[in-house]
Amino acid sequence: MTAAEHLTIGPALAGAGVLLVLLHGRGQSPDYICGQAEALFAPGVRCVVPAAPGRVWYPLRFMAPGAAGDPKLADAVAIVEAIVSDAIGQGMPPERIVVLGFSQGGCLASEFVRRHPRSYGGVAIWTGGLIGAPGTEWAVPEGLAGVPVLVTGSDCDAYIPEARTRETAAHFAAVGARVDLQLYPGRAHIVSPPEVAAVAAMITAAAG
């Protein structure tokens, strides 16, 4: 994927206070996730929204055996890392970068920051979780201490089990991140207004 295939919203990087990297879900598009996150596009926020090849970041379900080692997942992580490392190379500090994903994009966001820990301004996992079969023991990375991490989900989501949502929150808390776990009883597989508001507050804090 080339930079030309990324949807960008907001000011040029040199004039931005915050970089928001926004990751869509399986079968979705940049336009769809932008519609869910429209309230986050405040002045001074540059948003980069990559498009998954074929609208799928990786083919296996995120808790399937072998999912964590799928080469397509490695490719997806590399796409996000290219965006983030390019921004850092142009002078954007990690403390002003927020990584946000929904559903499969939330799983990708969690896997990306686990593999590339930095002092991010925030990480938001909207109804997603760490990738791996039941019983997976994830490596404990250094570099996420103090990073705000929002993990959301519900007790009846059709794709992301509540147990994995809780596992994900517990893992990031164990590595020192400041975790905010939000579970919504009876909620469908959607993005809800409180989740958007929580990320808006995260972006405001990252902007300083």
Backbone as JSON Lines, residues from 0, in Angstrom:
{"i":0,"aa":"M","n":[0.84,-1.2,0.0],"ca":[0.0,0.0,0.0],"c":[0.87,1.24,0.0]}
{"i":1,"aa":"T","n":[0.55,2.21,-0.8],"ca":[1.32,3.45,-0.87],"c":[0.63,4.54,-0.08]}
{"i":2,"aa":"A","n":[1.38,5.62,0.18],"ca":[0.81,6.75,0.92],"c":[-0.4,7.32,0.21]}
{"i":3,"aa":"A","n":[-0.42,7.22,-1.14],"ca":[-1.53,7.77,-1.9],"c":[-2.84,7.05,-1.6]}
{"i":4,"aa":"E","n":[-2.75,5.8,-1.08],"ca":[-3.94,5.04,-0.77],"c":[-4.48,5.32,0.64]}
{"i":5,"aa":"H","n":[-3.78,6.15,1.38],"ca":[-4.25,6.55,2.7],"c":[-5.18,7.76,2.55]}
{"i":6,"aa":"L","n":[-6.31,7.72,3.23],"ca":[-7.17,8.89,3.32],"c":[-6.6,9.79,4.41]}
{"i":7,"aa":"T","n":[-6.44,11.07,4.12],"ca":[-5.94,12.01,5.12],"c":[-6.95,13.13,5.31]}
{"i":8,"aa":"I","n":[-7.09,13.55,6.55],"ca":[-8.03,14.61,6.92],"c":[-7.29,15.57,7.85]}
{"i":9,"aa":"G","n":[-7.54,16.87,7.68],"ca":[-6.96,17.84,8.58],"c":[-5.7,18.49,8.02]}
{"i":10,"aa":"P","n":[-4.99,19.22,8.86],"ca":[-3.83,19.99,8.4],"c":[-2.66,19.1,8.02]}
{"i":11,"aa":"A","n":[-1.71,19.67,7.32],"ca":[-0.45,18.98,7.06],"c":[0.23,18.65,8.38]}
{"i":12,"aa":"L","n":[1.07,17.67,8.35],"ca":[1.7,17.2,9.58],"c":[2.46,18.33,10.29]}
{"i":13,"aa":"A","n":[3.11,19.18,9.52],"ca":[3.89,20.26,10.13],"c":[3.03,21.23,10.92]}
{"i":14,"aa":"G","n":[1.75,21.33,10.57],"ca":[0.87,22.25,11.27],"c":[-0.09,21.59,12.23]}
{"i":15,"aa":"A","n":[0.09,20.3,12.46],"ca":[-0.85,19.55,13.3],"c":[-0.37,19.47,14.74]}
{"i":16,"aa":"G","n":[-1.31,19.51,15.65],"ca":[-0.98,19.32,17.06],"c":[-1.0,17.86,17.46]}
{"i":17,"aa":"V","n":[-1.82,17.06,16.76],"ca":[-1.97,15.64,17.06],"c":[-2.11,14.87,15.76]}
{"i":18,"aa":"L","n":[-1.53,13.68,15.71],"ca":[-1.77,12.76,14.6],"c":[-2.65,11.63,15.11]}
{"i":19,"aa":"L","n":[-3.78,11.43,14.44],"ca":[-4.69,10.33,14.75],"c":[-4.59,9.31,13.63]}
{"i":20,"aa":"V","n":[-4.18,8.09,13.97],"ca":[-4.13,6.99,13.0],"c":[-5.39,6.16,13.25]}
{"i":21,"aa":"L","n":[-6.22,6.05,12.24],"ca":[-7.56,5.48,12.38],"c":[-7.67,4.21,11.54]}
{"i":22,"aa":"L","n":[-8.03,3.09,12.16],"ca":[-8.02,1.79,11.51],"c":[-9.43,1.2,11.45]}
{"i":23,"aa":"H","n":[-9.9,0.93,10.24],"ca":[-11.26,0.43,10.06],"c":[-11.34,-1.07,10.33]}
{"i":24,"aa":"G","n":[-12.56,-1.6,10.38],"ca":[-12.79,-3.0,10.66],"c":[-12.85,-3.85,9.4]}
{"i":25,"aa":"R","n":[-13.02,-5.15,9.61],"ca":[-13.12,-6.11,8.51],"c":[-14.33,-5.8,7.63]}
{"i":26,"aa":"G","n":[-14.09,-5.75,6.32],"ca":[-15.17,-5.49,5.39],"c":[-15.59,-4.03,5.31]}
{"i":27,"aa":"Q","n":[-14.92,-3.17,6.04],"ca":[-15.26,-1.75,6.06],"c":[-14.28,-0.97,5.22]}
{"i":28,"aa":"S","n":[-14.41,0.34,5.26],"ca":[-13.58,1.23,4.45],"c":[-13.16,2.43,5.28]}
{"i":29,"aa":"P","n":[-12.18,3.2,4.8],"ca":[-11.84,4.44,5.49],"c":[-13.03,5.39,5.63]}
{"i":30,"aa":"D","n":[-13.86,5.47,4.6],"ca":[-15.02,6.36,4.69],"c":[-15.96,5.94,5.82]}
{"i":31,"aa":"Y","n":[-16.14,4.64,6.0],"ca":[-17.05,4.17,7.05],"c":[-16.53,4.56,8.43]}
{"i":32,"aa":"I","n":[-15.27,4.26,8.72],"ca":[-14.75,4.55,10.05],"c":[-14.67,6.05,10.28]}
{"i":33,"aa":"C","n":[-14.42,6.82,9.23],"ca":[-14.41,8.28,9.38],"c":[-15.8,8.78,9.77]}
{"i":34,"aa":"G","n":[-16.83,8.14,9.24],"ca":[-18.18,8.52,9.62],"c":[-18.44,8.26,11.09]}
{"i":35,"aa":"Q","n":[-17.89,7.18,11.63],"ca":[-18.05,6.87,13.05],"c":[-17.25,7.81,13.93]}
{"i":36,"aa":"A","n":[-16.14,8.3,13.41],"ca":[-15.21,9.1,14.22],"c":[-15.23,10.59,13.85]}
{"i":37,"aa":"E","n":[-16.23,11.02,13.13],"ca":[-16.25,12.39,12.6],"c":[-16.06,13.44,13.69]}
{"i":38,"aa":"A","n":[-16.59,13.19,14.88],"ca":[-16.49,14.18,15.95],"c":[-15.06,14.38,16.44]}
{"i":39,"aa":"L","n":[-14.15,13.52,16.03],"ca":[-12.76,13.62,16.48],"c":[-11.92,14.53,15.6]}
{"i":40,"aa":"F","n":[-12.46,14.93,14.46],"ca":[-11.68,15.72,13.5],"c":[-11.71,17.2,13.86]}
{"i":41,"aa":"A","n":[-11.1,17.52,14.99],"ca":[-11.06,18.9,15.47],"c":[-9.93,19.65,14.8]}
{"i":42,"aa":"P","n":[-9.95,20.99,14.84],"ca":[-8.85,21.76,14.29],"c":[-7.53,21.33,14.93]}
{"i":43,"aa":"G","n":[-6.51,21.2,14.12],"ca":[-5.21,20.81,14.63],"c":[-4.97,19.32,14.66]}
{"i":44,"aa":"V","n":[-6.0,18.53,14.34],"ca":[-5.85,17.07,14.33],"c":[-5.67,16.6,12.89]}
{"i":45,"aa":"R","n":[-4.54,15.99,12.62],"ca":[-4.33,15.35,11.32],"c":[-4.69,13.87,11.48]}
{"i":46,"aa":"C","n":[-5.55,13.38,10.62],"ca":[-5.98,12.0,10.68],"c":[-5.52,11.26,9.43]}
{"i":47,"aa":"V","n":[-4.87,10.13,9.61],"ca":[-4.47,9.27,8.51],"c":[-5.22,7.95,8.64]}
{"i":48,"aa":"V","n":[-5.91,7.58,7.56],"ca":[-6.77,6.4,7.58],"c":[-6.35,5.46,6.46]}
{"i":49,"aa":"P","n":[-5.54,4.46,6.75],"ca":[-5.15,3.53,5.69],"c":[-6.3,2.6,5.32]}
{"i":50,"aa":"A","n":[-6.28,2.12,4.08],"ca":[-7.29,1.18,3.59],"c":[-6.69,-0.21,3.55]}
{"i":51,"aa":"A","n":[-7.33,-1.16,4.19],"ca":[-6.85,-2.54,4.15],"c":[-7.03,-3.11,2.74]}
{"i":52,"aa":"P","n":[-6.05,-3.84,2.24],"ca":[-6.2,-4.47,0.93],"c":[-7.41,-5.41,0.92]}
{"i":53,"aa":"G","n":[-8.33,-5.17,0.01],"ca":[-9.53,-6.0,-0.02],"c":[-10.43,-5.82,1.18]}
{"i":54,"aa":"R","n":[-10.25,-4.73,1.91],"ca":[-11.03,-4.41,3.11],"c":[-10.83,-5.41,4.25]}
{"i":55,"aa":"V","n":[-9.73,-6.14,4.23],"ca":[-9.44,-7.11,5.28],"c":[-7.97,-6.97,5.68]}
{"i":56,"aa":"W","n":[-7.72,-6.73,6.96],"ca":[-6.35,-6.58,7.42],"c":[-5.62,-7.91,7.47]}
{"i":57,"aa":"Y","n":[-6.32,-8.95,7.88],"ca":[-5.76,-10.31,7.92],"c":[-6.94,-11.28,7.81]}
{"i":58,"aa":"P","n":[-6.75,-12.45,7.21],"ca":[-7.89,-13.29,6.87],"c":[-8.47,-14.1,8.01]}
{"i":59,"aa":"L","n":[-7.67,-14.54,8.97],"ca":[-8.16,-15.4,10.04],"c":[-8.9,-14.6,11.1]}
{"i":60,"aa":"R","n":[-9.8,-15.26,11.81],"ca":[-10.41,-14.64,12.98],"c":[-9.33,-14.41,14.03]}
{"i":61,"aa":"F","n":[-9.48,-13.37,14.82],"ca":[-8.35,-12.93,15.64],"c":[-7.99,-13.9,16.76]}
{"i":62,"aa":"M","n":[-8.9,-14.83,17.1],"ca":[-8.59,-15.83,18.12],"c":[-8.38,-17.21,17.52]}
{"i":63,"aa":"A","n":[-8.25,-17.31,16.2],"ca":[-8.03,-18.59,15.55],"c":[-6.59,-19.06,15.76]}
{"i":64,"aa":"P","n":[-6.36,-20.36,15.82],"ca":[-4.97,-20.85,15.89],"c":[-4.16,-20.32,14.71]}
{"i":65,"aa":"G","n":[-3.0,-19.81,14.99],"ca":[-2.13,-19.29,13.94],"c":[-2.37,-17.84,13.57]}
{"i":66,"aa":"A","n":[-3.4,-17.2,14.13],"ca":[-3.72,-15.83,13.75],"c":[-2.57,-14.87,14.05]}
{"i":67,"aa":"A","n":[-1.92,-15.05,15.2],"ca":[-0.87,-14.12,15.6],"c":[0.35,-14.19,14.68]}
{"i":68,"aa":"G","n":[0.55,-15.34,14.03],"ca":[1.7,-15.48,13.15],"c":[1.39,-15.32,11.69]}
{"i":69,"aa":"D","n":[0.18,-14.9,11.37],"ca":[-0.23,-14.76,9.97],"c":[0.61,-13.68,9.28]}
{"i":70,"aa":"P","n":[1.21,-13.97,8.12],"ca":[2.01,-12.95,7.43],"c":[1.19,-11.74,7.01]}
{"i":71,"aa":"K","n":[-0.09,-11.91,6.77],"ca":[-0.94,-10.76,6.43],"c":[-1.05,-9.81,7.62]}
{"i":72,"aa":"L","n":[-1.07,-10.35,8.83],"ca":[-1.08,-9.51,10.02],"c":[0.21,-8.72,10.11]}
{"i":73,"aa":"A","n":[1.33,-9.38,9.85],"ca":[2.61,-8.68,9.86],"c":[2.63,-7.55,8.83]}
{"i":74,"aa":"D","n":[2.04,-7.8,7.67],"ca":[1.94,-6.75,6.64],"c":[1.11,-5.58,7.14]}
{"i":75,"aa":"A","n":[-0.01,-5.89,7.81],"ca":[-0.88,-4.83,8.32],"c":[-0.18,-4.0,9.38]}
{"i":76,"aa":"V","n":[0.52,-4.67,10.28],"ca":[1.29,-3.95,11.31],"c":[2.33,-3.05,10.65]}
{"i":77,"aa":"A","n":[2.95,-3.53,9.59],"ca":[3.96,-2.73,8.89],"c":[3.36,-1.49,8.25]}
{"i":78,"aa":"I","n":[2.12,-1.58,7.77],"ca":[1.46,-0.41,7.2],"c":[1.29,0.68,8.27]}
{"i":79,"aa":"V","n":[0.85,0.27,9.45],"ca":[0.66,1.24,10.53],"c":[2.01,1.8,10.98]}
{"i":80,"aa":"E","n":[2.99,0.93,11.11],"ca":[4.32,1.39,11.54],"c":[4.91,2.38,10.55]}
{"i":81,"aa":"A","n":[4.67,2.18,9.27],"ca":[5.2,3.12,8.27],"c":[4.6,4.51,8.47]}
{"i":82,"aa":"I","n":[3.31,4.57,8.77],"ca":[2.65,5.86,9.02],"c":[3.24,6.53,10.25]}
{"i":83,"aa":"V","n":[3.34,5.76,11.32],"ca":[3.81,6.33,12.59],"c":[5.28,6.72,12.52]}
{"i":84,"aa":"S","n":[6.11,5.85,12.0],"ca":[7.55,6.15,11.96],"c":[7.84,7.33,11.02]}
{"i":85,"aa":"D","n":[7.08,7.44,9.93],"ca":[7.26,8.58,9.04],"c":[6.92,9.89,9.77]}
{"i":86,"aa":"A","n":[5.81,9.88,10.53],"ca":[5.43,11.08,11.28],"c":[6.49,11.44,12.31]}
{"i":87,"aa":"I","n":[7.01,10.44,13.03],"ca":[8.05,10.71,14.02],"c":[9.3,11.26,13.33]}
{"i":88,"aa":"G","n":[9.61,10.71,12.17],"ca":[10.77,11.19,11.42],"c":[10.62,12.63,10.96]}
{"i":89,"aa":"Q","n":[9.37,13.07,10.81],"ca":[9.12,14.46,10.42],"c":[8.94,15.39,11.61]}
{"i":90,"aa":"G","n":[9.16,14.86,12.81],"ca":[9.16,15.73,13.98],"c":[7.96,15.61,14.89]}
{"i":91,"aa":"M","n":[7.01,14.72,14.59],"ca":[5.86,14.53,15.46],"c":[6.25,13.59,16.6]}
{"i":92,"aa":"P","n":[6.23,14.06,17.84],"ca":[6.63,13.17,18.94],"c":[5.57,12.1,19.2]}
{"i":93,"aa":"P","n":[5.97,10.92,19.65],"ca":[5.0,9.86,19.94],"c":[3.91,10.3,20.91]}
{"i":94,"aa":"E","n":[4.26,11.21,21.82],"ca":[3.29,11.67,22.82],"c":[2.11,12.4,22.2]}
{"i":95,"aa":"R","n":[2.23,12.78,20.92],"ca":[1.12,13.46,20.24],"c":[0.54,12.59,19.12]}
{"i":96,"aa":"I","n":[0.76,11.29,19.22],"ca":[0.19,10.34,18.27],"c":[-0.82,9.46,18.99]}
{"i":97,"aa":"V","n":[-2.03,9.39,18.45],"ca":[-3.09,8.54,18.99],"c":[-3.44,7.49,17.94]}
{"i":98,"aa":"V","n":[-3.45,6.23,18.36],"ca":[-3.78,5.12,17.47],"c":[-5.15,4.57,17.89]}
{"i":99,"aa":"L","n":[-6.07,4.52,16.93],"ca":[-7.46,4.13,17.21],"c":[-7.92,3.13,16.17]}
{"i":100,"aa":"G","n":[-8.58,2.06,16.62],"ca":[-9.14,1.1,15.68],"c":[-10.44,0.54,16.2]}
{"i":101,"aa":"F","n":[-11.29,0.12,15.27],"ca":[-12.58,-0.5,15.6],"c":[-12.62,-1.92,15.07]}
{"i":102,"aa":"S","n":[-13.09,-2.86,15.9],"ca":[-13.31,-4.24,15.48],"c":[-11.98,-4.86,15.01]}
{"i":103,"aa":"Q","n":[-11.88,-5.34,13.77],"ca":[-10.61,-5.88,13.32],"c":[-9.53,-4.81,13.37]}
{"i":104,"aa":"G","n":[-9.91,-3.55,13.13],"ca":[-8.96,-2.45,13.26],"c":[-8.51,-2.25,14.7]}
{"i":105,"aa":"G","n":[-9.42,-2.54,15.66],"ca":[-9.04,-2.47,17.07],"c":[-8.06,-3.57,17.44]}
{"i":106,"aa":"C","n":[-8.28,-4.75,16.88],"ca":[-7.33,-5.85,17.09],"c":[-5.96,-5.49,16.51]}
{"i":107,"aa":"L","n":[-5.97,-4.89,15.31],"ca":[-4.72,-4.46,14.7],"c":[-4.04,-3.38,15.54]}
{"i":108,"aa":"A","n":[-4.81,-2.44,16.07],"ca":[-4.23,-1.39,16.91],"c":[-3.55,-2.0,18.14]}
{"i":109,"aa":"S","n":[-4.2,-2.97,18.77],"ca":[-3.62,-3.58,19.96],"c":[-2.33,-4.34,19.61]}
{"i":110,"aa":"E","n":[-2.35,-5.04,18.47],"ca":[-1.17,-5.78,18.05],"c":[-0.04,-4.84,17.64]}
{"i":111,"aa":"F","n":[-0.4,-3.74,17.0],"ca":[0.63,-2.77,16.58],"c":[1.37,-2.2,17.78]}
{"i":112,"aa":"V","n":[0.62,-1.71,18.77],"ca":[1.31,-1.07,19.91],"c":[2.04,-2.11,20.76]}
{"i":113,"aa":"R","n":[1.57,-3.36,20.76],"ca":[2.3,-4.4,21.48],"c":[3.65,-4.66,20.81]}
{"i":114,"aa":"R","n":[3.66,-4.65,19.48],"ca":[4.91,-4.91,18.76],"c":[5.79,-3.67,18.66]}
{"i":115,"aa":"H","n":[5.18,-2.49,18.71],"ca":[5.93,-1.24,18.58],"c":[5.59,-0.3,19.74]}
{"i":116,"aa":"P","n":[6.0,-0.66,20.95],"ca":[5.66,0.17,22.11],"c":[6.42,1.49,22.1]}
{"i":117,"aa":"R","n":[5.69,2.55,22.33],"ca":[6.27,3.9,22.44],"c":[5.43,4.68,23.45]}
{"i":118,"aa":"S","n":[5.84,5.87,23.75],"ca":[5.1,6.71,24.69],"c":[3.98,7.45,23.95]}
{"i":119,"aa":"Y","n":[3.06,6.71,23.35],"ca":[1.99,7.3,22.56],"c":[1.12,8.24,23.4]}
{"i":120,"aa":"G","n":[0.5,9.19,22.68],"ca":[-0.46,10.06,23.36],"c":[-1.72,9.32,23.74]}
{"i":121,"aa":"G","n":[-1.97,8.2,23.1],"ca":[-3.12,7.38,23.46],"c":[-3.31,6.24,22.48]}
{"i":122,"aa":"V","n":[-3.95,5.19,22.97],"ca":[-4.33,4.04,22.16],"c":[-5.78,3.74,22.49]}
{"i":123,"aa":"A","n":[-6.61,3.62,21.46],"ca":[-8.03,3.33,21.68],"c":[-8.41,2.08,20.89]}
{"i":124,"aa":"I","n":[-8.9,1.09,21.61],"ca":[-9.29,-0.19,21.02],"c":[-10.8,-0.3,21.16]}
{"i":125,"aa":"W","n":[-11.5,0.13,20.11],"ca":[-12.96,0.06,20.12],"c":[-13.39,-1.35,19.73]}
{"i":126,"aa":"T","n":[-13.9,-2.1,20.7],"ca":[-14.4,-3.45,20.47],"c":[-13.41,-4.28,19.68]}
{"i":127,"aa":"G","n":[-12.24,-4.45,20.26],"ca":[-11.18,-5.27,19.68],"c":[-10.4,-5.91,20.8]}
{"i":128,"aa":"G","n":[-9.35,-6.63,20.46],"ca":[-8.56,-7.27,21.49],"c":[-7.25,-7.79,20.94]}
{"i":129,"aa":"L","n":[-6.4,-8.21,21.83],"ca":[-5.13,-8.8,21.44],"c":[-5.35,-10.05,20.61]}
{"i":130,"aa":"I","n":[-4.47,-10.28,19.66],"ca":[-4.63,-11.36,18.7],"c":[-3.91,-12.61,19.18]}
{"i":131,"aa":"G","n":[-4.63,-13.74,19.14],"ca":[-4.04,-15.01,19.54],"c":[-5.1,-15.97,20.01]}
{"i":132,"aa":"A","n":[-4.81,-17.26,19.87],"ca":[-5.73,-18.3,20.29],"c":[-5.91,-18.27,21.81]}
{"i":133,"aa":"P","n":[-6.99,-18.84,22.33],"ca":[-7.17,-18.92,23.79],"c":[-5.93,-19.54,24.44]}
{"i":134,"aa":"G","n":[-5.51,-18.95,25.55],"ca":[-4.33,-19.43,26.24],"c":[-3.04,-18.76,25.82]}
{"i":135,"aa":"T","n":[-3.11,-17.85,24.85],"ca":[-1.91,-17.13,24.41],"c":[-1.31,-16.32,25.57]}
{"i":136,"aa":"E","n":[0.0,-16.38,25.7],"ca":[0.71,-15.54,26.66],"c":[1.54,-14.54,25.86]}
{"i":137,"aa":"W","n":[1.14,-13.29,25.9],"ca":[1.8,-12.27,25.1],"c":[3.07,-11.78,25.79]}
{"i":138,"aa":"A","n":[4.07,-11.46,24.99],"ca":[5.28,-10.88,25.53],"c":[4.97,-9.54,26.18]}
{"i":139,"aa":"V","n":[5.71,-9.23,27.21],"ca":[5.49,-7.98,27.94],"c":[6.47,-6.94,27.43]}
{"i":140,"aa":"P","n":[5.98,-5.97,26.64],"ca":[6.91,-4.99,26.07],"c":[7.19,-3.85,27.03]}
{"i":141,"aa":"E","n":[8.36,-3.27,26.9],"ca":[8.66,-2.04,27.62],"c":[8.28,-0.86,26.73]}
{"i":142,"aa":"G","n":[8.03,0.27,27.34],"ca":[7.77,1.47,26.56],"c":[6.34,1.96,26.59]}
{"i":143,"aa":"L","n":[5.43,1.21,27.24],"ca":[4.03,1.63,27.3],"c":[3.63,2.15,28.67]}
{"i":144,"aa":"A","n":[4.57,2.28,29.57],"ca":[4.26,2.77,30.92],"c":[3.67,4.17,30.85]}
{"i":145,"aa":"G","n":[2.52,4.34,31.48],"ca":[1.87,5.65,31.53],"c":[1.04,6.0,30.3]}
{"i":146,"aa":"V","n":[1.06,5.17,29.26],"ca":[0.3,5.47,28.04],"c":[-1.19,5.25,28.29]}
{"i":147,"aa":"P","n":[-2.05,6.23,27.96],"ca":[-3.49,6.02,28.11],"c":[-3.98,4.99,27.07]}
{"i":148,"aa":"V","n":[-4.66,3.96,27.55],"ca":[-5.19,2.92,26.67],"c":[-6.67,2.73,26.99]}
{"i":149,"aa":"L","n":[-7.51,2.97,26.0],"ca":[-8.95,2.76,26.13],"c":[-9.3,1.42,25.48]}
{"i":150,"aa":"V","n":[-9.97,0.56,26.23],"ca":[-10.42,-0.74,25.71],"c":[-11.92,-0.82,25.94]}
{"i":151,"aa":"T","n":[-12.68,-1.02,24.86],"ca":[-14.14,-1.07,24.99],"c":[-14.69,-2.37,24.42]}
{"i":152,"aa":"G","n":[-15.92,-2.66,24.78],"ca":[-16.6,-3.85,24.26],"c":[-17.94,-4.0,24.96]}
{"i":153,"aa":"S","n":[-18.51,-5.19,24.81],"ca":[-19.78,-5.47,25.49],"c":[-19.78,-6.89,25.99]}
{"i":154,"aa":"D","n":[-20.84,-7.25,26.72],"ca":[-20.93,-8.6,27.27],"c":[-21.59,-9.58,26.3]}
{"i":155,"aa":"C","n":[-21.96,-9.1,25.11],"ca":[-22.66,-9.98,24.18],"c":[-22.23,-9.73,22.73]}
{"i":156,"aa":"D","n":[-21.01,-9.22,22.54],"ca":[-20.58,-8.92,21.18],"c":[-20.4,-10.21,20.38]}
{"i":157,"aa":"A","n":[-20.84,-10.18,19.14],"ca":[-20.82,-11.37,18.3],"c":[-19.42,-11.74,17.82]}
{"i":158,"aa":"Y","n":[-18.47,-10.83,17.91],"ca":[-17.14,-11.05,17.33],"c":[-16.02,-11.01,18.37]}
{"i":159,"aa":"I","n":[-16.16,-10.18,19.39],"ca":[-15.11,-10.0,20.4],"c":[-15.64,-10.45,21.76]}
{"i":160,"aa":"P","n":[-15.24,-11.61,22.25],"ca":[-15.75,-12.07,23.54],"c":[-15.36,-11.14,24.69]}
{"i":161,"aa":"E","n":[-16.26,-11.01,25.64],"ca":[-15.97,-10.17,26.8],"c":[-14.68,-10.6,27.49]}
{"i":162,"aa":"A","n":[-14.45,-11.91,27.56],"ca":[-13.25,-12.4,28.24],"c":[-11.97,-11.88,27.58]}
{"i":163,"aa":"R","n":[-11.94,-11.82,26.24],"ca":[-10.75,-11.31,25.56],"c":[-10.62,-9.8,25.75]}
{"i":164,"aa":"T","n":[-11.75,-9.09,25.8],"ca":[-11.71,-7.66,26.08],"c":[-11.04,-7.41,27.43]}
{"i":165,"aa":"R","n":[-11.46,-8.18,28.43],"ca":[-10.88,-8.04,29.77],"c":[-9.41,-8.46,29.79]}
{"i":166,"aa":"E","n":[-9.09,-9.54,29.08],"ca":[-7.7,-9.98,28.98],"c":[-6.81,-8.89,28.4]}
{"i":167,"aa":"T","n":[-7.31,-8.24,27.36],"ca":[-6.55,-7.19,26.68],"c":[-6.29,-6.02,27.63]}
{"i":168,"aa":"A","n":[-7.34,-5.6,28.33],"ca":[-7.18,-4.52,29.3],"c":[-6.18,-4.9,30.38]}
{"i":169,"aa":"A","n":[-6.27,-6.13,30.87],"ca":[-5.37,-6.57,31.94],"c":[-3.92,-6.63,31.46]}
{"i":170,"aa":"H","n":[-3.72,-7.06,30.21],"ca":[-2.36,-7.13,29.68],"c":[-1.73,-5.74,29.62]}
{"i":171,"aa":"F","n":[-2.45,-4.77,29.09],"ca":[-1.88,-3.43,28.98],"c":[-1.69,-2.78,30.36]}
{"i":172,"aa":"A","n":[-2.58,-3.1,31.29],"ca":[-2.39,-2.59,32.64],"c":[-1.13,-3.19,33.27]}
{"i":173,"aa":"A","n":[-0.86,-4.47,32.98],"ca":[0.3,-5.15,33.55],"c":[1.61,-4.57,33.05]}
{"i":174,"aa":"V","n":[1.6,-3.96,31.86],"ca":[2.84,-3.36,31.34],"c":[2.95,-1.88,31.7]}
{"i":175,"aa":"G","n":[2.02,-1.41,32.54],"ca":[2.13,-0.06,33.07],"c":[1.3,1.0,32.38]}
{"i":176,"aa":"A","n":[0.5,0.61,31.38],"ca":[-0.36,1.58,30.71],"c":[-1.48,2.02,31.66]}
{"i":177,"aa":"R","n":[-2.01,3.2,31.42],"ca":[-3.16,3.71,32.18],"c":[-4.43,3.28,31.44]}
{"i":178,"aa":"V","n":[-5.0,2.17,31.86],"ca":[-6.08,1.53,31.11],"c":[-7.45,2.01,31.6]}
{"i":179,"aa":"D","n":[-8.3,2.31,30.62],"ca":[-9.71,2.62,30.87],"c":[-10.53,1.55,30.16]}
{"i":180,"aa":"L","n":[-11.1,0.62,30.91],"ca":[-11.92,-0.45,30.36],"c":[-13.38,-0.05,30.44]}
{"i":181,"aa":"Q","n":[-14.05,-0.03,29.28],"ca":[-15.47,0.33,29.23],"c":[-16.25,-0.8,28.56]}
{"i":182,"aa":"L","n":[-17.09,-1.49,29.37],"ca":[-17.94,-2.56,28.86],"c":[-19.4,-2.12,28.93]}
{"i":183,"aa":"Y","n":[-20.11,-2.31,27.83],"ca":[-21.48,-1.84,27.71],"c":[-22.43,-3.04,27.64]}
{"i":184,"aa":"P","n":[-23.19,-3.3,28.7],"ca":[-24.08,-4.46,28.71],"c":[-25.12,-4.39,27.58]}
{"i":185,"aa":"G","n":[-25.28,-5.5,26.87],"ca":[-26.31,-5.6,25.85],"c":[-26.06,-4.83,24.58]}
{"i":186,"aa":"R","n":[-24.87,-4.27,24.41],"ca":[-24.61,-3.43,23.25],"c":[-24.22,-4.25,22.03]}
{"i":187,"aa":"A","n":[-24.72,-3.85,20.89],"ca":[-24.37,-4.5,19.63],"c":[-22.96,-4.12,19.2]}
{"i":188,"aa":"H","n":[-22.54,-4.64,18.06],"ca":[-21.18,-4.41,17.54],"c":[-21.15,-3.06,16.81]}
{"i":189,"aa":"I","n":[-21.1,-2.0,17.61],"ca":[-21.17,-0.64,17.08],"c":[-20.19,0.24,17.85]}
{"i":190,"aa":"V","n":[-20.05,1.48,17.36],"ca":[-19.33,2.52,18.09],"c":[-20.37,3.41,18.75]}
{"i":191,"aa":"S","n":[-20.27,3.6,20.05],"ca":[-21.26,4.39,20.78],"c":[-20.71,5.76,21.15]}
{"i":192,"aa":"P","n":[-21.58,6.74,21.39],"ca":[-21.12,8.09,21.71],"c":[-20.14,8.18,22.87]}
{"i":193,"aa":"P","n":[-20.31,7.42,23.97],"ca":[-19.32,7.53,25.05],"c":[-17.91,7.13,24.62]}
{"i":194,"aa":"E","n":[-17.8,6.19,23.68],"ca":[-16.49,5.78,23.2],"c":[-15.83,6.91,22.41]}
{"i":195,"aa":"V","n":[-16.62,7.58,21.59],"ca":[-16.1,8.71,20.83],"c":[-15.67,9.83,21.77]}
{"i":196,"aa":"A","n":[-16.49,10.09,22.79],"ca":[-16.17,11.15,23.75],"c":[-14.87,10.83,24.49]}
{"i":197,"aa":"A","n":[-14.66,9.56,24.83],"ca":[-13.43,9.18,25.55],"c":[-12.2,9.42,24.69]}
{"i":198,"aa":"V","n":[-12.3,9.14,23.39],"ca":[-11.15,9.38,22.51],"c":[-10.96,10.87,22.29]}
{"i":199,"aa":"A","n":[-12.03,11.63,22.22],"ca":[-11.9,13.08,22.08],"c":[-11.12,13.66,23.26]}
{"i":200,"aa":"A","n":[-11.41,13.16,24.46],"ca":[-10.68,13.64,25.64],"c":[-9.21,13.21,25.56]}
{"i":201,"aa":"M","n":[-8.96,12.03,25.04],"ca":[-7.59,11.54,24.88],"c":[-6.81,12.43,23.92]}
{"i":202,"aa":"I","n":[-7.45,12.81,22.82],"ca":[-6.81,13.67,21.83],"c":[-6.52,15.05,22.43]}
{"i":203,"aa":"T","n":[-7.48,15.58,23.17],"ca":[-7.27,16.89,23.8],"c":[-6.08,16.85,24.75]}
{"i":204,"aa":"A","n":[-5.97,15.77,25.52],"ca":[-4.85,15.64,26.45],"c":[-3.53,15.51,25.7]}
{"i":205,"aa":"A","n":[-3.53,14.76,24.59],"ca":[-2.3,14.59,23.82],"c":[-1.84,15.9,23.2]}
{"i":206,"aa":"A","n":[-2.81,16.74,22.85],"ca":[-2.47,18.03,22.24],"c":[-1.84,18.97,23.26]}
{"i":207,"aa":"G","n":[-2.07,18.7,24.51],"ca":[-1.47,19.54,25.56],"c":[-2.2,20.83,25.75]}
